[in-house]
Amino acid sequence: MRRVYADANATTPLLPEVMEAMRPYWMERFGNASSIHFDGQQARAAVNRARETLAGFLNCHAAEVVFNSGGTEGDNTAIFGLLRPGDHFITTSIEHSAILQAALRVADRGVETTFVAPHASGLIAPEDIQRAIRPQTRLISVMLANNETGVLQPVEEIGKIAGAAGVFFHIDAVQGAGKVPLDVRRFGCHLCSISTHKMHGPKGTGAMFVRRGTPIEPLLVGGSHERRQRAGTENVPGIVGLAKAAELAMQTLEDGTMHRLAALRDRLEADILRIPGTGVNGAWDGGEPVPRVANTTNIFFDQLEGEALVIALDLKGVSVSGGSACHSGATEPSHVLMAMGLNKARARASLRFSLLKTATEADVDYILQVVPEAVEHLRALSPVAAGTLG
Ligand SMILES: Cc1ncc(COP(=O)(O)O)c(C=O)c1O
């Protein structure tokens, strides 16, 4: 059976060039980057080169790049590293759980958090961030692109607000990296987190931009790695893989790949919307299209259980994600879709399609072949849906 992977926002496969770049650093160039002998120097040189590449990718100085284990660590570091009892923290109700759970934890330590809600479109209004600022506000954290809807947030405007108020600003750029150009200077942020496995590199690696002079306490202490900002022997193959993935991402941001991908996504979306009782979550705001990353669309299928559709599509060879997450055995509707004002039934009836940048017309054709059939079949089985959608 044919398989089409349309869950790129969950994770991506390594590109062959990334695998090739990493390969020697597990075997013949295995040295510890802290060792002073030849083997160590080889590893150190690779880490230094990777740091330069990342500086180009983020538009910062090499000394402002800290390698880590990925998006969760970056998000946690921003919050645990900067916030102290009595501080106020501003974030949004549509962040990844790596931010939301860390905010809950610092609440126990006397940090109050304001969760700014999005518009129905999934966009966060900079004015709402502005209004939430208090004298005690120390940190604002807003994601660049939402993982479920792909909606791009106005981080540049939020950066200006944070700068004017003298508040630190962290961007979770995990879902934006590789899909839109990153420029931490233009964004006006102090901290920015990225994760390698979302951009065709290995899992368990990532990086964080830490603007020079930002007084962040390290999450991990031990050796003096990463200028004492992140202890632990460097994951040299992972770091090399991240640099190669970033290099390839910079190329695809310029060679028209993203336009091609947006056209594929738009065709997928338009065709699915011909099915009755469907609509896009996070596409329009007051009649205007909302900026989104090129690969993502989030669609509701009324009177269906999203999980059932995910399973039905999986059985037909198509991998997508639903608008629900399983928490301690119970299926909860997505907090992102709920924050956008969807009711529980519609949030549960939503699916995220996120295309790989290697997706083809034939992949989209196949998805479009199986989705209408699966929807029709499931609706025919559902007593609620029978006869109500025309
Ligand atoms: C927006 C966002 N932030 C953070 C993370 C966590 O990144 P990692 O998987 O590297 O820990 C993810 C992963 O799904 C994400 O989508």
The ligand as a Gaussian input file, in Angstrom:
#p B3LYP/6-31G(d) Opt

LIG

0 1
 C        5.805000      24.874000      18.849000
 C        6.622000      23.788000      19.474000
 N        7.424000      24.090000      20.510000
 C        8.174000      23.159000      21.106000
 C        8.154000      21.852000      20.698000
 C        9.015000      20.848000      21.399000
 O       10.157000      20.580000      20.645000
 P       11.009000      19.222000      20.881000
 O       10.200000      18.124000      20.264000
 O       12.289000      19.467000      20.163000
 O       11.210000      19.089000      22.341000
 C        7.334000      21.485000      19.629000
 C        7.247000      20.064000      19.197000
 O        6.196000      19.569000      18.811000
 C        6.546000      22.479000      19.001000
 O        5.734000      22.193000      17.990000

